[in-house]
Amino acid sequence: METTHSRTILGTVSPATIALFLFACGGEKQMHAAAPLPIEPVGQTNMQTTAQVPNTPTASNVAISEEVLRACNIPDSDAYFRFDSSQLTGFDQQPLDAVATCFTSGPMARRRLELIGHADPRGAPAYNVTLGQSRADAVSGYLTGHGMSANNLSSTSRGAMDATGRDETGWAHDRRVDVVLAR
């Protein structure tokens, strides 16, 4: 009876609420269990360098599409978030500032962007979707905080659906936000 009751309750509660509840109960976090997402002020970034963050093979959290890179004349960058994190790093500022300028007063003014959050496959599916959304929302918050209209941004999550990594280096590639032109 308890199992049926638990399923009914969990079916009506968001994954983020479940994660917060599990965190508040004080149990140890397991890699495949839902965990709370960090609450971060919109537009604020984590200024740590790659050398200060263990297991971070590169500096940036965003993967900007080739189409946007060319249109905005932005140098190519890699895309990595730390494990279990949706915090932007200081290295994200320059490319995201360039995107914001390009889409507010540059050649892509008033065009729409889609932000697609991703996660590595090590968490539970619902948690990975929530984490991917949190990552996309962090990029959206940064861009709106730097002049982009929220009406020109949409964010979504694919969780770990497109993950291909099999080790830390591969998983790092899975933790990103894709920045693409909305169609």
Secondary structure, 3 states (H helix, E strand, C coil): CHHHHHHHHHHCCCHHHHHHHHHHCCCCCCCCCCCCCCCCCCCCCECCCHHHCCCCCCCCCEEECHHHHHHHCCCCCCCCCCCCCCCCEHHHHHHHHHHHHHHHCCCCCCCCEEEEEECCCCCCHHHHHHHHHHHHHHHHHHHHHCCCCHHHEEEEEEECCCCCCCCHHHHHHHCCEEEEECC
